C-alpha cells in the first residue's frame, strides 16, 4: 500500500506516486537510450558489442536503442522497486530525483531563453 504523505488523502498520495514513477521511468529511459553521460555511453558500447550482428544475442540490440522497447522495462523496474521496498523513502528520493531532473531539463529546454540555438 502506498503511504499517504503531506496530509493528503490516499487517492492524491497514490496519484502523485504514480506521476513520480512515470516521469522517473521516462528519465531513466532517456538516460539509457539517448544520453551522453560517460558511464551510460560505456554501457551502451558494451551492450552493442555483446549484441552485435552475427551473435546469438543480436535480436536484443534494439533494447538499449529504442525508447519504446526500453521504456516498458524501465517502468517495470521503477514500479517493481517501489513495490518491493514497500514505497520506502529511498524510492521516493531516487525516483523523485530522476523525475525532478527530467522536469527541470524539459522546462529549461522549452523556455524561450533556454532553448538550444
Backbone bond lengths (Angstrom), bond angles and torsions (degrees), N, CA, C in turn:
res aa  C-N    CA-C-N  psi(-1)  N-CA   C-N-CA  omega(-1)  CA-C   N-CA-C  phi
1 X - - - 1.446 - - 1.528 109.36 -
2 X 1.289 115.77 133.71 1.460 121.58 179.87 1.529 108.57 -73.95
3 X 1.347 117.01 129.43 1.466 119.02 -178.81 1.525 111.47 -70.99
4 X 1.316 114.93 150.92 1.464 118.99 173.17 1.524 107.73 -84.74
5 X 1.314 116.37 150.18 1.458 120.26 -178.70 1.509 109.71 -148.99
6 X 1.322 114.44 161.62 1.464 123.47 179.77 1.529 112.62 56.73
7 X 1.318 116.53 24.41 1.448 120.39 179.59 1.525 113.70 72.23
8 X 1.332 117.01 13.96 1.461 120.88 -178.80 1.525 110.52 -84.47
9 X 1.299 115.74 160.10 1.454 120.16 177.05 1.525 109.37 -70.06
10 X 1.315 116.13 166.80 1.463 121.41 178.24 1.534 110.73 -59.73
11 X 1.327 117.35 -38.28 1.467 121.11 179.49 1.530 111.15 -59.76
12 X 1.348 117.44 -51.14 1.459 120.91 -176.71 1.519 111.63 -69.91
13 X 1.320 117.88 -36.52 1.464 120.66 176.15 1.529 110.51 -62.08
14 X 1.324 116.41 -42.09 1.467 120.83 178.01 1.520 110.70 -66.65
15 X 1.325 117.67 -43.55 1.468 121.38 180.00 1.527 110.66 -61.87
16 X 1.327 118.03 -42.92 1.458 121.61 179.75 1.530 110.45 -67.04
17 X 1.332 116.99 -40.34 1.462 121.03 177.86 1.523 110.80 -62.11
18 X 1.319 117.48 -42.78 1.467 121.13 178.24 1.524 110.24 -64.27
19 X 1.321 117.55 -42.97 1.466 120.98 178.41 1.531 111.00 -61.99
20 X 1.326 117.39 -45.19 1.463 121.44 177.42 1.526 109.91 -59.57
21 X 1.321 116.94 -43.25 1.461 121.11 -179.83 1.519 112.92 -64.39
22 X 1.321 117.05 -42.89 1.466 120.57 -179.54 1.524 110.79 -65.59
23 X 1.332 117.54 -47.05 1.464 120.39 -179.04 1.533 110.04 -68.54
24 X 1.324 117.43 -37.48 1.467 120.42 175.95 1.517 111.87 -63.71
25 X 1.317 117.83 -40.94 1.468 121.33 177.21 1.528 110.76 -66.67
26 X 1.324 117.21 -35.85 1.463 120.57 176.58 1.519 110.29 -63.65
27 X 1.329 116.94 -41.95 1.473 120.04 179.07 1.520 110.85 -66.75
28 X 1.324 117.09 -41.28 1.463 121.00 177.49 1.531 110.13 -61.29
29 X 1.321 116.55 -40.80 1.465 120.88 178.30 1.520 110.36 -62.51
30 X 1.308 116.78 -47.05 1.473 119.56 179.29 1.520 110.90 -63.45
31 X 1.320 116.97 -40.32 1.458 120.75 178.58 1.524 110.86 -57.94
32 X 1.310 117.37 -47.77 1.465 121.38 -177.06 1.525 111.69 -72.82
33 X 1.313 118.23 -42.13 1.468 121.67 -171.07 1.524 113.11 -86.37
34 X 1.323 119.21 -36.54 1.462 121.09 -168.86 1.521 117.24 -120.81
35 X 1.309 119.06 -26.69 1.462 119.77 -168.05 1.516 113.54 -74.04
36 X 1.340 115.01 159.14 1.455 122.80 -179.50 1.528 112.03 -103.76
37 X 1.308 117.76 20.83 1.457 122.48 177.35 1.536 107.88 -63.48
38 X 1.348 118.54 123.32 1.469 120.42 -171.20 1.533 116.61 -49.09
39 X 1.341 120.71 -45.48 1.475 117.48 178.63 1.538 112.59 -62.34
40 X 1.329 116.68 -33.30 1.463 120.01 179.08 1.528 110.09 -72.69
41 X 1.334 116.86 -39.83 1.472 119.73 175.38 1.522 110.49 -59.38
42 X 1.333 116.63 -42.90 1.461 121.00 178.28 1.531 109.66 -60.65
43 X 1.337 116.65 -47.44 1.467 120.21 -179.21 1.532 111.11 -61.90
44 X 1.334 117.13 -44.18 1.469 119.74 179.78 1.519 111.78 -64.09
45 X 1.323 117.33 -37.79 1.470 118.80 178.13 1.519 110.59 -66.50
46 X 1.336 118.29 -38.56 1.475 121.19 175.25 1.528 109.79 -63.87
47 X 1.335 115.44 -43.87 1.470 120.15 179.92 1.529 110.22 -59.55
48 X 1.342 115.74 -44.83 1.466 119.77 179.53 1.527 111.55 -62.91
49 X 1.325 116.51 -34.66 1.459 119.56 178.23 1.534 110.64 -71.22
50 X 1.352 116.84 -43.89 1.467 120.42 -179.46 1.522 112.03 -64.85
51 X 1.332 116.56 -31.82 1.466 121.24 -174.64 1.532 111.40 -110.95
52 X 1.324 116.57 22.71 1.466 120.18 -178.04 1.533 110.89 -62.90
53 X 1.318 113.59 161.69 1.460 120.56 179.50 1.525 109.41 -59.46
54 X 1.316 115.05 137.59 1.459 120.44 179.72 1.514 113.82 96.61
55 X 1.351 117.37 -9.97 1.462 119.44 176.14 1.520 108.52 -96.06
56 X 1.318 115.88 163.55 1.469 118.68 -180.00 1.528 112.61 -70.98
57 X 1.326 117.05 -8.75 1.467 121.25 -179.82 1.518 113.19 -103.97
58 X 1.327 118.96 8.87 1.463 120.79 -173.74 1.523 113.24 -59.05
59 X 1.321 118.63 -28.12 1.466 120.66 179.32 1.532 111.80 -66.17
60 X 1.337 117.17 -19.68 1.461 121.88 -179.52 1.519 112.95 -85.83
61 X 1.327 118.14 -8.41 1.457 121.07 -175.32 1.520 112.61 -56.35
62 X 1.303 117.12 -42.10 1.467 121.60 -174.67 1.531 112.62 -63.51
63 X 1.321 117.55 -21.53 1.470 120.62 -176.68 1.522 112.72 -54.02
64 X 1.325 118.20 -41.71 1.459 121.27 -177.85 1.527 112.72 -92.76
65 X 1.317 117.98 5.35 1.457 122.30 -179.55 1.532 112.24 -110.38
66 X 1.323 116.89 -17.20 1.465 122.04 -169.56 1.531 110.80 -119.10
67 X 1.344 118.22 118.40 1.468 119.04 179.44 1.530 112.83 -64.10
68 X 1.324 117.39 -28.68 1.463 119.91 178.25 1.524 110.09 -69.80
69 X 1.315 116.32 -33.80 1.467 120.92 -179.93 1.525 111.01 -76.84
70 X 1.328 116.74 -47.10 1.463 120.41 -175.57 1.524 112.43 -80.15
71 X 1.327 117.78 -28.04 1.463 121.08 -176.76 1.520 113.77 -56.60
72 X 1.319 116.57 -38.88 1.468 120.28 177.75 1.519 110.16 -59.67
73 X 1.344 115.66 -47.09 1.463 119.94 -177.21 1.522 111.73 -70.09
74 X 1.323 117.40 -35.95 1.465 120.18 176.73 1.525 110.32 -62.69
75 X 1.322 116.21 -42.91 1.463 120.35 179.05 1.530 110.47 -64.84
76 X 1.314 116.48 -41.82 1.468 120.80 177.89 1.526 110.55 -62.32
77 X 1.328 117.42 -42.43 1.464 121.49 178.85 1.525 110.62 -64.34
78 X 1.330 117.23 -47.28 1.463 121.45 -176.99 1.528 111.06 -62.45
79 X 1.327 117.08 -51.39 1.465 119.19 -177.79 1.525 111.88 -74.74
80 X 1.329 117.16 -30.44 1.463 120.20 174.80 1.517 111.57 -64.13
81 X 1.342 116.15 -41.22 1.469 120.58 177.43 1.524 110.52 -65.13
82 X 1.332 116.70 -39.50 1.467 119.61 177.48 1.515 111.72 -62.59
83 X 1.306 115.71 -46.15 1.467 120.38 -180.00 1.525 110.58 -64.63
84 X 1.359 116.56 -45.67 1.464 120.74 -178.21 1.532 112.06 -64.37
85 X 1.321 117.38 -31.51 1.467 120.54 -179.56 1.527 112.63 -90.21
86 X 1.321 116.15 4.99 1.468 121.41 -176.00 1.527 109.86 57.33
87 X 1.341 115.99 37.13 1.460 123.77 176.96 1.529 110.67 57.71
88 X 1.323 114.54 45.58 1.462 122.42 179.68 1.529 110.37 -61.90
89 X 1.310 116.27 155.34 1.461 121.64 178.38 1.530 111.58 -54.89
90 X 1.322 117.39 -35.88 1.473 120.89 179.31 1.525 110.93 -59.73
91 X 1.336 118.02 -37.16 1.466 120.89 177.58 1.523 109.66 -61.62
92 X 1.332 116.41 -45.93 1.460 120.25 179.83 1.529 111.41 -63.69
93 X 1.333 117.98 -36.42 1.460 120.62 179.54 1.527 111.55 -68.62
94 X 1.333 117.65 -45.92 1.468 120.88 -178.18 1.524 110.84 -70.75
95 X 1.324 116.79 -54.50 1.461 120.38 -176.88 1.531 110.32 -70.04
96 X 1.312 117.04 -35.92 1.460 120.20 176.78 1.519 111.87 -64.21
97 X 1.332 117.67 -37.12 1.464 119.37 177.91 1.526 110.71 -69.42
98 X 1.337 117.67 -36.81 1.467 120.04 173.93 1.529 110.07 -61.19
99 X 1.328 116.15 -47.22 1.468 120.77 -178.46 1.527 110.97 -64.27
100 X 1.321 116.80 -44.24 1.466 119.91 -178.73 1.529 111.15 -65.63
101 X 1.327 117.28 -39.81 1.468 119.10 179.86 1.525 110.78 -66.90
102 X 1.330 116.86 -35.89 1.466 119.58 178.29 1.527 110.32 -68.41
103 X 1.328 116.77 -44.12 1.461 120.22 179.27 1.525 110.58 -63.25
104 X 1.323 117.10 -42.49 1.459 120.85 179.28 1.525 111.34 -61.25
105 X 1.326 116.65 -48.63 1.469 120.84 -179.58 1.520 111.46 -62.77
106 X 1.322 116.47 -40.21 1.461 120.70 -179.48 1.532 110.26 -64.20
107 X 1.322 116.30 -43.45 1.467 120.38 179.30 1.521 110.58 -63.20
108 X 1.328 117.77 -47.36 1.460 121.05 -179.48 1.523 110.53 -63.19
109 X 1.321 117.50 -42.36 1.463 121.08 -179.91 1.524 111.20 -61.66
110 X 1.335 116.94 -38.55 1.457 120.36 -176.85 1.520 113.69 -91.60
111 X 1.328 116.94 -3.26 1.460 120.77 174.33 1.524 107.80 -69.43
112 X 1.306 117.71 139.79 1.467 119.86 -176.11 1.529 113.06 -60.41
113 X 1.341 117.34 -28.81 1.462 119.94 179.77 1.523 112.22 -87.77
114 X 1.338 117.32 -22.91 1.454 120.10 -174.13 1.519 114.87 -97.46
115 X 1.311 118.13 -7.33 1.464 120.53 -177.99 1.520 110.30 -65.53
116 X 1.326 117.05 134.83 1.468 119.46 178.17 1.515 111.11 -60.72
117 X 1.300 115.89 145.87 1.467 121.42 -179.88 1.510 110.65 -88.64
